[in-house]
Amino acid sequence: MDCYICGGEMQKIKKDVEATWKGRTIVFRGMDAWVCEACGEQAYEPEDVRLMQGLIQGTLNRREYPEVMNVEEVADLLRVSNQTVYNLVKSGQLPGTKVGREWRFFRAQILALIKGENYFEQAVGLEAREVEGNAISANNTETIQRHLAGMGS
């Protein structure tokens, strides 16, 4: 293959390609590249360029979720309906806090749920605060037992 810049001979090699777009850098390892021995110009196969562009666009279009999320954001992250989020909260499978009439969720706890990590240790620790001395209230004890039972299923 001849270089389209200087007419020199181009050799096909494997190389790492670094692409920066809108302040983000992505490194593609082991890409096929045509490199001119005379001027150093690089060219890539059209399907490889389409692949790199698609991956870059997918990365840029990825939604960033806030630290504290609402029902719609959790549903979008989990790829479920809003009603499913409400059902998971009601069953105790999804940790959430009601602020006024709205539910709020910590992103870290939702991501832990997706990864299968035990986020209930944190939730139970917050729920098991002291009431009237060293005792835990009956309501809190019941809540803890319900969460622990849900963990086993």
C-alpha positions as a Markdown table, in Angstrom:
| # | Residue | x | y | z |
|---|---|---|---|---|
| 1 | Met | 0.0 | 0.0 | 0.0 |
| 2 | Asp | 1.3 | 3.4 | -0.9 |
| 3 | Cys | 1.1 | 6.5 | 1.4 |
| 4 | Tyr | -1.6 | 8.9 | 0.3 |
| 5 | Ile | 0.6 | 11.8 | 1.6 |
| 6 | Cys | 4.1 | 11.2 | 0.2 |
| 7 | Gly | 3.7 | 8.1 | -1.9 |
| 8 | Gly | 6.1 | 6.1 | 0.3 |
| 9 | Glu | 5.5 | 2.4 | 1.2 |
| 10 | Met | 3.2 | 1.7 | 4.1 |
| 11 | Gln | 3.7 | -1.3 | 6.4 |
| 12 | Lys | 0.9 | -3.0 | 8.4 |
| 13 | Ile | 1.8 | -3.2 | 12.0 |
| 14 | Lys | 0.0 | -3.8 | 15.4 |
| 15 | Lys | 0.0 | -0.8 | 17.7 |
| 16 | Asp | -1.7 | 0.9 | 20.5 |
| 17 | Val | -3.9 | 3.8 | 19.4 |
| 18 | Glu | -4.7 | 6.6 | 21.8 |
| 19 | Ala | -7.8 | 8.7 | 21.0 |
| 20 | Thr | -8.8 | 11.8 | 22.8 |
| 21 | Trp | -12.2 | 13.3 | 22.4 |
| 22 | Lys | -13.9 | 16.0 | 24.6 |
| 23 | Gly | -11.2 | 15.6 | 27.2 |
| 24 | Arg | -11.4 | 11.9 | 27.5 |
| 25 | Thr | -8.6 | 9.6 | 26.4 |
| 26 | Ile | -9.2 | 6.0 | 25.3 |
| 27 | Val | -6.4 | 3.5 | 24.4 |
| 28 | Phe | -7.1 | 0.8 | 21.9 |
| 29 | Arg | -4.5 | -2.0 | 22.2 |
| 30 | Gly | -3.3 | -4.1 | 19.3 |
| 31 | Met | -5.0 | -2.3 | 16.5 |
| 32 | Asp | -3.9 | -2.9 | 12.9 |
| 33 | Ala | -2.4 | 0.3 | 11.5 |
| 34 | Trp | -0.7 | 1.1 | 8.2 |
| 35 | Val | 2.4 | 3.3 | 8.8 |
| 36 | Cys | 4.4 | 5.0 | 6.1 |
| 37 | Glu | 8.1 | 4.3 | 6.4 |
| 38 | Ala | 9.0 | 7.6 | 4.8 |
| 39 | Cys | 6.8 | 10.2 | 6.5 |
| 40 | Gly | 5.2 | 8.3 | 9.5 |
| 41 | Glu | 1.6 | 8.9 | 8.4 |
| 42 | Gln | -0.8 | 6.4 | 9.9 |
| 43 | Ala | -4.0 | 4.9 | 8.3 |
| 44 | Tyr | -6.5 | 2.4 | 9.7 |
| 45 | Glu | -9.0 | 0.1 | 8.1 |
| 46 | Pro | -12.5 | 1.6 | 7.8 |
| 47 | Glu | -14.1 | -1.1 | 10.0 |
| 48 | Asp | -11.5 | -0.5 | 12.7 |
| 49 | Val | -12.2 | 3.3 | 12.6 |
| 50 | Arg | -16.0 | 2.6 | 12.9 |
| 51 | Leu | -15.3 | 0.4 | 15.9 |
| 52 | Met | -13.2 | 3.0 | 17.6 |
| 53 | Gln | -15.7 | 5.8 | 16.9 |
| 54 | Gly | -18.6 | 3.6 | 18.3 |
| 55 | Leu | -16.7 | 2.8 | 21.5 |
| 56 | Ile | -15.8 | 6.5 | 22.0 |
| 57 | Gln | -19.4 | 7.6 | 21.4 |
| 58 | Gly | -20.7 | 4.9 | 23.8 |
| 59 | Thr | -18.3 | 6.1 | 26.5 |
| 60 | Leu | -19.3 | 9.8 | 26.0 |
| 61 | Asn | -23.0 | 9.1 | 26.0 |
| 62 | Arg | -22.9 | 7.0 | 29.2 |
| 63 | Arg | -25.1 | 8.7 | 31.7 |
| 64 | Glu | -23.5 | 9.8 | 35.0 |
| 65 | Tyr | -25.8 | 9.3 | 37.9 |
| 66 | Pro | -25.8 | 11.6 | 41.0 |
| 67 | Glu | -24.7 | 10.4 | 44.5 |
| 68 | Val | -28.4 | 10.6 | 45.6 |
| 69 | Met | -30.8 | 9.3 | 43.0 |
| 70 | Asn | -34.6 | 9.4 | 42.6 |
| 71 | Val | -36.9 | 6.6 | 41.5 |
| 72 | Glu | -36.6 | 7.4 | 37.8 |
| 73 | Glu | -32.8 | 7.4 | 37.9 |
| 74 | Val | -32.7 | 4.1 | 39.8 |
| 75 | Ala | -35.1 | 2.5 | 37.3 |
| 76 | Asp | -33.0 | 3.7 | 34.4 |
| 77 | Leu | -29.8 | 2.4 | 36.0 |
| 78 | Leu | -31.4 | -1.0 | 36.8 |
| 79 | Arg | -33.2 | -1.1 | 33.4 |
| 80 | Val | -36.6 | -1.7 | 35.1 |
| 81 | Ser | -39.8 | 0.2 | 35.5 |
| 82 | Asn | -40.5 | 2.8 | 38.2 |
| 83 | Gln | -43.1 | 0.4 | 39.6 |
| 84 | Thr | -40.5 | -2.3 | 39.9 |
| 85 | Val | -38.3 | 0.1 | 42.0 |
| 86 | Tyr | -41.3 | 0.8 | 44.3 |
| 87 | Asn | -42.0 | -2.9 | 44.6 |
| 88 | Leu | -38.3 | -3.6 | 45.5 |
| 89 | Val | -38.4 | -0.9 | 48.1 |
| 90 | Lys | -41.7 | -2.2 | 49.6 |
| 91 | Ser | -40.3 | -5.7 | 49.8 |
| 92 | Gly | -37.1 | -4.5 | 51.5 |
| 93 | Gln | -34.8 | -5.6 | 48.6 |
| 94 | Leu | -33.8 | -2.1 | 47.7 |
| 95 | Pro | -32.6 | 0.4 | 50.3 |
| 96 | Gly | -34.2 | 3.8 | 50.1 |
| 97 | Thr | -35.2 | 6.7 | 52.2 |
| 98 | Lys | -38.4 | 8.7 | 51.9 |
| 99 | Val | -37.8 | 12.4 | 51.8 |
| 100 | Gly | -41.3 | 14.0 | 52.1 |
| 101 | Arg | -43.3 | 12.2 | 49.4 |
| 102 | Glu | -40.3 | 11.2 | 47.3 |
| 103 | Trp | -37.9 | 8.2 | 47.6 |
| 104 | Arg | -34.2 | 8.8 | 47.5 |
| 105 | Phe | -31.4 | 6.2 | 47.0 |
| 106 | Phe | -27.6 | 6.2 | 47.4 |
| 107 | Arg | -25.9 | 5.4 | 44.1 |
| 108 | Ala | -23.2 | 3.4 | 46.0 |
| 109 | Gln | -25.9 | 1.1 | 47.5 |
| 110 | Ile | -27.6 | 0.5 | 44.2 |
| 111 | Leu | -24.3 | -0.3 | 42.5 |
| 112 | Ala | -23.5 | -2.7 | 45.4 |
| 113 | Leu | -26.8 | -4.4 | 44.8 |
| 114 | Ile | -26.0 | -4.8 | 41.1 |
| 115 | Lys | -22.5 | -6.3 | 42.0 |
| 116 | Gly | -24.1 | -8.6 | 44.5 |
| 117 | Glu | -22.3 | -7.1 | 47.4 |
| 118 | Asn | -23.8 | -7.1 | 50.9 |
| 119 | Tyr | -25.0 | -3.5 | 51.3 |
| 120 | Phe | -27.4 | -4.4 | 54.1 |
| 121 | Glu | -24.6 | -4.4 | 56.7 |
| 122 | Gln | -24.4 | -0.7 | 56.2 |
| 123 | Ala | -28.2 | -0.2 | 56.2 |
| 124 | Val | -28.6 | -2.4 | 59.3 |
| 125 | Gly | -25.8 | -0.5 | 61.1 |
| 126 | Leu | -27.7 | 2.8 | 60.4 |
| 127 | Glu | -31.0 | 1.3 | 61.6 |
| 128 | Ala | -29.6 | -0.2 | 64.8 |
| 129 | Arg | -29.1 | 3.0 | 66.7 |
| 130 | Glu | -29.6 | 3.3 | 70.4 |
| 131 | Val | -33.0 | 4.2 | 71.7 |
| 132 | Glu | -33.7 | 4.7 | 75.4 |
| 133 | Gly | -30.3 | 3.7 | 76.6 |
| 134 | Asn | -28.7 | 0.5 | 75.2 |
| 135 | Ala | -31.9 | -1.1 | 73.8 |
| 136 | Ile | -32.9 | -1.2 | 70.2 |
| 137 | Ser | -36.5 | -0.2 | 69.7 |
| 138 | Ala | -39.0 | -3.0 | 68.7 |
| 139 | Asn | -39.7 | -1.2 | 65.4 |
| 140 | Asn | -36.0 | -1.2 | 64.6 |
| 141 | Thr | -35.6 | -4.8 | 65.7 |
| 142 | Glu | -38.4 | -5.8 | 63.4 |
| 143 | Thr | -36.9 | -3.9 | 60.5 |
| 144 | Ile | -33.5 | -5.5 | 61.0 |
| 145 | Gln | -35.1 | -9.0 | 61.1 |
| 146 | Arg | -37.1 | -8.3 | 57.9 |
| 147 | His | -33.9 | -7.2 | 56.1 |
| 148 | Leu | -31.9 | -10.2 | 57.4 |
| 149 | Ala | -34.7 | -12.6 | 56.3 |
| 150 | Gly | -34.7 | -10.9 | 52.8 |
| 151 | Met | -31.0 | -11.5 | 52.5 |
| 152 | Gly | -31.4 | -15.2 | 52.9 |
| 153 | Ser | -33.9 | -15.6 | 50.0 |
